[in-house]
């Protein structure tokens, strides 16, 4: 079990680089715009936004290498992309070059949301799968905190501080790449490629008590019931596809990125401009990390659905209070309290569950494609929703916007109650059979 923890932590470090890479640009943001005299649109879309579009592309196509060359090799390439991106960004002398290297980092972020959770779910025992895959989310949150801290420490070292801010990521990225070389290949991926002898060796290391022949028979049976070159978009896999879409959809329709990206703007509108920067970075980061740890502790004890219930109710209460604060002009410390309640609800619910759940619900040979679909829905909405916030705030007002987010979380609660299955402790192959059977039974009812 010790080795599984080491390998899971190693794969989850891709999440640390994800969090670090996403946030580190915040420290260099204003300096870069002044240095290259960029317009607001060019700076937002190209200099800062290019990494996000790289993430979308990485999520859309990351399933291809994850399935073709395997989870391990994809994780190694992700580390290489992060390293090259950090060094290239640090030495860039013009905005286009900078944007190209930031795009490479974005590709690494998008692909990591596919390969890392898929790898961990495939080496983890069913009883511990939730917390082990949850390490990926914890590392994202931890990476965000370290990026804020790194930016703070490097801010005063001179006019080239921005180069150090974006370049320092090369150190953990290079270390991660070396560590990724030491993990074994996913045994389930090896079995889908009929590399049975290699898979047996890994399975014996992972769990000497596990019967590799039994697992091989189960995967062989799964593969025999597939159509050559089938995809996740055929009727057979409609139910897991719906589940992945809904979890990713509701994750972003909670307004989480609106909060994270526009916390200072929200605080300003609530009359708390002076403390907004501190609250939106350190305060949010600490709250996020503490409740993510709590979620990881609980996910294999109480299950995915229970955490989603807690998160959904927390969302509805906090978002409703935020909306009321804008409608009724509440000022003072009310808004920060509501904001922290919202972050806590997200961290213990959707934040902990999303990558675990999506990594569980697709069969072995299509897990990379399923992860890619769920991640793509997540990242496309992560790009679209925040980009609409300034316009929506100016036209219909923040009160209406947060009322809409609260309503969407009522719909999430209904989704969890009526549709979402509990996956806690169920072996991946058995879970695949259950979800396909559920889809067949629904078709018979129709």
N, C-alpha and C positions, 0 to 999 in steps of 0.2 A: 504493500500500500504506500510505503514511503516513496518508492520510485514513481508511482502514479502521481503523487502530489508534486514531486520535482518536475516531471514532464508537463503536468497541467499548468504549474506556475510559469514554466518556461514559455509555453504557448500563449498563456494569458498576458505575458509581458508585451505582446503585440498590442494589447489594449492600453498599456502604459504609454507606448509610443503614439498611439491613436490620440489619447487625451492630451499628451504633451504637444504633439504637432498641431492639433486643432487650436489650442489656446495660446501658444507661444507668440503667434503673430500679433496678439493684442499689445505686447510691449513695444513692438517696432512700428505699429500702425501709423501714428502721427509723424514720426521721424521720417518714414519712407515717403509719405505724401509730400512733406516739405522738401525733402532731398531731391525728389524727381519732379516736383511741381506738377503733380498729377491732378486732373479734375476729380471731383467727387465721384462721378460715374465711372471713370477709368480706374480710379483707385479701388472703388468698391467691387467692381466686376472683375477686373484683371489682377491687380496686385494682391488684394485680400481674398477675393472670391474664387480665384482659379483653383485653389486647393479643394474647395467645396465641390466644384465641378469635377475635379479629379476623383473625389470620393464617390460621386454618383457613377462615373464611368467604371471605377474599380468595383463597385457593388454590382453593376449591371453585368460585367464580364468576368468577375472574379471566380465565378462558379466553374468556368471552363478549365483553367489550370488546376483548380482544386480537385476536379474529377479526373482530368487527363494525366497530369504528372504527379498527383497526390497531395495530401494535406501537408506533409513535411516539407517537400520541395517548395511548395507555394509559400509556406511560412518563412523559409530561407530567403526567397526572392523578395518577400515583403520587407525583411530586414535590410536587404541590399538597397531597395528603393528608398527606404527611410534614410539610410546613411548617405546615399548620393544626393538626395533632396536637401538634406541639412547642409552638407558641404557646398553644394552648388548655390544654394540660396545665400549662404554666408559670403561667398566670393563674387556674387553677382554685382555688376556695375550699372545695370539698366533694368527698368521695370519688366521688360519682356523676358529677359533671361531669368530674372527672379521668379516670374510667374510660371515659367516652364518647369523650373525645379520644384516649385511649390505644388504644381500639378502632379509631379511624380510622387511626392509625399501623400497627396490626396488619393492616388491610386493605391498606395499601401494601406491607407486608412480603410478604404472601401473593401479591398480584398481581405483585410484582417477580420472584418465582421463576418466573413464567410468561413475562411479556413480555420481560424483559431477555435471558435465554438464547435465547429464540426469535428475537429481533431480531438478536443477534450471530451466531447460527448461519446466518441467512439472508443476511447481507452478507459473511460470511467466506469466503475461498478454502478449498477442501476440505483442502488441505495444512496450513493454519494454524488450522483451526476449533477444534481442541481447546484450544490455548493461549489463543485469543481469548475463547472462552466461559469458559475457566478463570479469566479475569480477574474474573469475577463472584464466584467463590468466594474469590479472593484479597482482593477488596474487603470481603467479609463479615468475614473474619478480621482485616483491617486496621481495619475499623470497630469491631470488638470491642476491639482494643488501644487505639485512640484514645479510646473511651468510658471504659475503665478509667483512662486517663491523665487525661482531662478531669474525671472524678469526683474523682480524687486532688487535682488542682489547685484545684477549686472547693469542696472539703469544708470548708475553714476560713473561709469568707467571711461567716459569720453564720447566723442561724436560717432565712433564706430561701435558703440554699445549694441546697436541693432544686429550687427554681424555676429557678435558673440551670442546674443539671445537666440537667433535662429540656428546658429552653427553648433551650439553646445549639444544639441540633440544627437549629433553624430556619435557621441561617446556611448550613450545607452543603446543606440541603434546598432553600432558595431558589436557591442557586447552581446546583445540579443541575437544577432546573426550567428555568432560563434556558438552560443548556447543552443540555438535551433538545430545546429549540425549534430548535436549529441542525442536528440530524442529519436526514438524508433519510429518507423512508419506506422500509420494506423492499420491495425490488423483487419479491421472491417473493410477498409479500402483495398488492402492486399487480396482479401477473399473475393471481392467483386471483380478483381483482375485475374482471378484463378491462380494466384501465387501462394498456394496453400502451405508449402513448406516454410516460407518466410513468415506467414501469418501465424503458424503454429508456434514458432520460436518466440514471437512477440507475446502471444497469448499466455505462454507458460511463464514468461517474465512478469506480465501484468497480474496474473492470478493463477498460481500453480494448481489451485483446487478446481479451477474451471475446466470443464471438458471441452477441449478445442474441437473435437469431432462433432459434438452436439451442435455447437455454434456454427460450424462449417455446414452441417446438414440443413440448419435453419436458413442460412444465407443462400445455400444452393437451391432450397425450395423456393425462397423469395425470388431468386434470379430466374428459375424455371417458369414462374408465373408472370414473367415480364415479356413485353413485346420488344423485338430488336429495335434499338434506337428510339425507344419511347421517351417522352418528356413529361414534365410535371403538369402539363396543360391538357392531358387526356382526362376523360371522365373519371377514370379509376382513382385519380388523385385529387379530385375536385375538393373534397372535404379538407385535407391538410392544406391545400392551396388557399381556401377561404380562411382557415385559421391563421395562416401566416400573414395574409393580407390584413385581416382585422386587427391583429395584435400590433403590426407595424403602423397601420392607419391611425388607430386610436392613440398610439404612443405620441405621435406628432400633433394630433388634434386635441391633445390635452393643453397645448400651448407651451410645452416645456422650453422649446427654443426661443419662443417669444419672451419668456421670462429671462432665460440665460443671456440672450443677445441684447435685450433692451431693458435690463434691470435698472440701469441709471436713468433711462427715460421714464420708466414707470415710477421710480422714486421721486424724480423731479416733478412729475405731474401730481404726485401726492404731497409735495411740499417738503421733501427730505433730501434736497440736492447735496448737502454737505457730506452726508455719510453714505451716499449711494455707492461710490466706488468700492469702499471697504466692505460694505454689506454684500455687494454683488460678487466679489471675488473671494475673500477669506471666509466670510460668514456662510455664504452659499456652499462653498467648497467643503468646509468642515461638516455642515449639516448633511450634505450629500454623501460624504464618506461614512459618517457614523451610521446613517440609516441604511446605506448599502451593505455595510457589515452586518447589521441586524437582519436584513433581508437574506443575505447569504447564510447566516446561522439558521434561519427559520425555513428556508425553501425546501429542504429535504425532511423537515420535521412536520410542518403543517401543510405543505403542498403549494403548487403554483396558483391554484384557484383561490385559496384563502388569502394569499398575498395580494392577488388582484382585487379581491373584495375590499381588503383594507385600503389599498391604494385608490380604488375607485371612490369609496366614501370620502377619503381624505381629499381627493381632487375636487369632488362636488362641493364639500364644505368650504375649502380654501378658495376655490375659484368664485363661488357665490359671494363670499365675504369680500374678495377683491372687487368684484362688480359693484357690490353695495357701497364700498368705500368711494368709488368714483361717482356713483349716482347721488350719494348723500353727502359728498364732500367731507369725508372723514379725514382728519389730519393727525399728525403726531406719530406715535410708534405702532399704530394699528397695521399699516402696510407691511413693514418688515416682519411682523409676527405672522401675517397671512402668507407672506412670501416663503418664510421658513417652513410653515406648515405644508405648503404646496410642494416644496422641494423634498421634504420628508416623505410625503405621500408618494411622490414619483420614485424616490430612491428605493423604498421598501416594496413597491409594487411593480410598475412597468419597468423601471430601471433595472431591477434584479431579474425579472422574469423574461423579458423579451428575447435575449440571445439564447437563454437556456431553452425556452419553449420552441423557438423556431428550429433549433438544432436537433430537436427530438422527434419531430412529427413527420419527417420524410424518410422513405426507405434508404438503405445504405447507398445504393447505386445512384440515387438522385438527391442525396443530401446536399451536395455542393450547389446543384441547381436550385433546390428549394431555399437554401440559405441566401443565394443570390437574389431570388425573387423577393423574399422578405426584406432583405437589406436594401434593395433598390427602392421598394415602396417607402421604406423609412427615410432614405437619404433624399429622394426626390421631394418628398413632403418637407423634409428638413431644410431644403433649399427654397421651396415655394412659400411656405407659411411665414417664416420670418421676413421675407422680402415684401410681403403684403402689409406687415404690421404698421409701418409709418403712415401708409396711405389710409388704412382702416382707422387708425387713431385720429387722423386729421378729418376724416369724413363722417364716420358713424360714432366715433368716440370709444375710448377704452372700456367703458362700462358695458357697452353692447358686445364688444369683442370678447370680454371675459365671461359674459353671460352665455355667449355661443359656445365657448370652450367648456363651461359647466354643463350645458345641455349635451354636448358630445360625450362627456363622461357619464351621464345618465345612460346614454346608449351603450357605452362600454360596459357598464354594470349589467345591463340586460344581456349583452353578448356573453359575459362571463357566466351569468346564471343559466341561460338557456342553451348555449352552444359550446362553450369552451370545455373540453374534457380535462380531467386530472391526469397528469402524466407521471406523478411522483412514484418512484420505485419500480416502474414498469420497464423491463428490458426492451431495447430499441426494436428488435425483430418482432416481439409480441405486440408492441405498440403500433407498429406498421400494419400488422394484420387487423388489429382492432379498428384503426381509422379507415382502412380500405373496406372492411366489413360494414362499418357505419355508413359509408358512402353508398354501398350496395343496397342496404336496408332502406335508406332514404329514397333511392330510385324505385324500389319496389312499391313504397307507399304512394309515390307519384303515379 
